[in-house]
Amino acid sequence: MNLKKYVILYIFILSLILSACSPAENRATNEMEGIELKLIINKQDISPDDEVVAKVILTNHNNAQKEIFVPIPKDTEEGITAVMVERKNQTLWQLLNPQNTQDIPNIKERSFYDYVLVQLGANETIEQEFRWNKELLNQESREIVAANSGEYILSAFILLDELNNQKDYYEPEKQLISILGFTVK
């Protein structure tokens, strides 16, 4: 091998080592059909006194307006995405309400009972924050419980399907989901 190949191999190995040693990511991004869903949490390790803030950034990389649907029950505030916290490997979860006080004109209307219609202009980016109060719903007992130390999953999701009618059971074909893991100490 000549020197140039050794330098390229060295740089490649060094970049692998540095990426393995870097701290855990506090962001997740996923993209489908030109729509990007980015989820960011303010801290990877949460102490009892920390505020937990999740930011969602939704970007349309297309040159045309796109409509997305957000699965949000009617008793939950409308947002640009659905955001959920759940305790890893347990039936404890909470659907988060958005915390922005400003009006987001992209949120158009409720589309049926459990969906919110959001319109994204061509090449437009919008964002919204969600805060977690460190409480969870115990799915079995239906009681609200405080979050204990352990591993948690934060997820944001939207649908890219065109919804034309409300069905009793609907399995989406195009789901865009971004998922992060974090720890409560």
Order of alpha helices (4+ residues) and beta strands (2+ residues): alpha-beta-beta-beta-beta-beta-beta-beta-beta-beta-beta-beta-beta-beta-beta
